[in-house]
């Protein structure tokens, strides 16, 4: 009788490639060579009996069958990790409060948190979206949240330790992205001056940086719209109300990067940090932070 089912390692590789949109970036996530990843994908498609990914100039995308397998694969991987943590005595049982910046992978965060909940079904999760400045300022405030994920501009400051680095009190960098000038997909290739600017409130460090940067470069602009959060900013951009600055994973849904030659100054990168553990925090919070590092990275 032939064996039914899929190889777990191949499913992990498939999820990494499908979510990252490319074989090379997927290979980095699973710490394999591109040739090894390609071989695993080939074997997985042979096992499935149908194509799972479509390869093109813009990367790879799941086929309809690939989309179905992707949902199954995420649950299978989540259940496997939950079983392992349970047997190792690291199963999460209790309540956990997480504060997250709304710049972090807005199109994917719901799925990531769903996966985390599936991995730890006995954990009651409370998630709050807050500005990074508020999250950073509440790092020592046990009453606000247990774990915080904030965004910081990369402008010559000392680097925090990367995800997977040794223990310590520094924050953990789980992701680094480009910052881009963004507008509606139907906007003119070269907008007329003064630039119509869509901004968040001044409590957002990124928006304060954008205004300062434009002023320093003597770029003429007017604030055409003010949004309360990244979701509102995306809607305003999609509606063609102006341009703004967004991180790469916040693009999509009719919001695209502006051309590089429209006269706007270059932008730095942005890093997403998990705040370090607090003195005396519970084992539940420490174990949850370790689990989130694997999902957020």
N, C-alpha and C positions, 0 to 999 in steps of 0.2 A: 504494500500500500504506500503510495507516494506521500511524502510529508506535505502537510498543509501549513500555510502561514508564511510570515516574512522574517527576514533576518533583521535583528534590532539595530545592528551597526549600519546596515544599508539604509534603514529608515531614518536614523539620525543624520546620515549624510544627505539623504533626499530632503529632509526638512531644512537643513542648513543651506543647501543650494537654492531651494524654492523661496525661502524667506529672504536670502541675501540678493537674489536675482542674478547670480553668476557662479560659475564653477570655481573660479579663483578665490572669490570672497568666501564662498561656502567652504572651500578647502582650509582656509585660515581658521574658520570657526571650529572645525573638527580636527585640526592639527594633522592633516594629511596632505600628501602631494596632489597636484591636479590630476596626474595620471591615475593615482589610486582612487580618487573621487570618481573620475570618469568610468573606471572599471566597476566600481560599486553600483553606479547608476545604471550601467549597462546590464549587470546581473539582476538588479531590481526590476528593470523593465522586462527582461526575459521572464522573470518569475511572475510578474503581473500579466504578461501576455499582451501588452499594449503599450504604446508610448505614454510616458508620464510627464515629459518636459518638451517644450518647443524651444529650440535654440535659434537666436537671431542676432542682429547687430546690436540691439539694446540689451542683450543678456538672455536669460532663460525665463520662461513662464510655464506654469503647470498647464497641462491639457485638462479637459473636463474630467478625465479619469484621474489625473494627477491631483486635481483639487479635492476629489473625494478621498483619495488615499492620504492626502496631506492632513485632513481632519482626523482620520483614523490614526495616522502615525503620531500626531501630537498627543492623543489620548493614550496610546500604547506606551510611548516614552514616559509620559507623566505617571502612569500606573507602575511602570518598572522602577522609576526613581522613588516613588512613594513606598513601594514594597522594600526596596533596599534600605531607605532611611528608617523604616519601621523596624527591620531586623537589626539595624545598627543602633537602635535606641534613640534615633534622632527625629522621630515622628513629631510633627508640630501639633500640639493640642492646647487650645486656649484662644485668646483674642490678641490681635495684632493691629496696630494703627500705623499706616504708612502715609507719609506726605510726599507728593510727587509734583514736580514742575510740569506745566502743561506743554512745554516745548519737547518733552521726551516722547518721541515716536508716537505722535497723536493718532496715527492711523492703525497702530499695532498694540497700543497699551492695553486695550480691553482684552484682546486675545492673550497677551502675556499674563495678565492678572487672572484670567480664567484658567490658564494652564497651571498657575501657581495654586489656585484653589483646588483644582483637580488632583494635583500632587499631594495636597494636604487637606483631605476632606474634613478633618476634625478641627480645622483652624477657622475661626471667625474673623474675617478680614474687614477692616474699616479703612477706606482710602479717601484722602483729602487732596484736592488740587490747590496748591499754594504758589505764590511767587517765590523764586529762588532765594531772594533776600530774606523773606520771612522764614523759609526753611533753614537757611544758614544761621539766622539769628536765634532760632529756637533749638539749636543743636544740643544745648545743655538743659533744655526745659523738658523734663520727663512728662509734664502734664499735657503737652501738645501732641506729641507723636512718639512712636517707638523707633521708627526708621525713616530717614529722609533721603530723597533723591533730588539733587539740585543741579542747576546748570551754571557754568562759569566760563567767561571768555578767556581765551588763551592769549594773553598779552604779556608775555615775559615773566609771569609769576612762577614760583616753584611748582613742579609737577607733583601731584599726589601719586600714591602707588597705584599701579595698574591692577586690574582684576586678576586674581590668581597669585598676586605677590604674597610675600610672607606677612605674618601678623605684625600689627603696629597700630599706632594711634592716628595715622594719616587717613584722610578720606580715600575711597577706592574709585578710580576712574573706570567706569564700565563702558563708556562709549565716547568717541570723538567724531565730530562731523564738521563739514564745511558750513559756513554762513554764506548766504546768497541773497542778492537783491531779487525780489520776487514780484510778480504782477499777474494779472489775468492772462490766460492763454491767448485771448483775442486782442490784447492790448497792442498799440502801435510798436513797431520794432524799436523806434527811437522816440520816446515821449518828449513833448515840448517842455521847455523851462518856463516858469519854475516847476519843479517836480511836485506832483500831488502825492503827499506822504500819508500813509495809513499807519497809525501808531497805537501802542498800548499806553496805559497810564504811566506817569513818571516813576511809579514804584518799581517798574520793570527795568533792571539794570541794562538789558540789551537795548531797549528803546532809548534810554538816556545816552548810551554809547553812540547810537545812530545819530541822534541830534547833534551831539558834540562833534562827531566825525564830519558830518556835513558842514557844520559851522567852521571847523578848522580848515576844510578844503574850499571854503567860500562857494559852496554849491547852493544855488537858489532853490528854495522849496516852500510850500505852504502845507499845513496840516489839513488834509481834506476830510479825514474821518478818524475818530478815536474809538477803539474797541476795548472791551473789558477783559478779554482773554484771547488765547491763540485761536480758538474756534471762531470767535467773532472776527478776528483779524483775517482768517482764511476766507470767511464769507464776504468780507468787504473787498478783498483782493479779487475773488472770483467774480464779484459784481462789477469789477472794473473801476473801483473808486480811487485807485492810485497804486503806488508801489510801497514796498516795505522790505524789511530784512527778516529772513526766516532761516532756520537750520534745514539742512537737506531733507531730513525725514518728515518735515512738516509740509513739503510740497506735495502736489497731487490734487486730484479733484478739481481740475480747471485752474490751478495755481502753478505757475512754472517759473523757472529762473530767467531773469532778464539777460539779454545779450551782454557780453563783456565790454562792448565798446560804446555804451550809451553815456559815458561821462561821469559815472559814479565811482567813488573811491573803493579800493579793495577792502575786503573784510577779513577779520581773523577767523580762527576756528573756535568751536565751542566744545566743551567737555562736560559730560554728565557724571556726577560724583554721588556715590553712596556715602553718607556721613559715617564717621567711625563710631565704634561702640562707645558707650558711656561707662564710666566707672560704676560697678555694681549692677549692671543691667542683668536681666534674667537670662537663663540658658535658652529659653524659648526665643527671645529676641536675637541672641547671638547666632543660634542655629538658623533662624529665619533669614538673617542678613546673608549668611553663607549661601543659602539656597537661592536668594534673590540675585546674588552676584552672578550665578550661573545662567539665570534667565535674562537678566538685564544686559549682560555683556554681548 
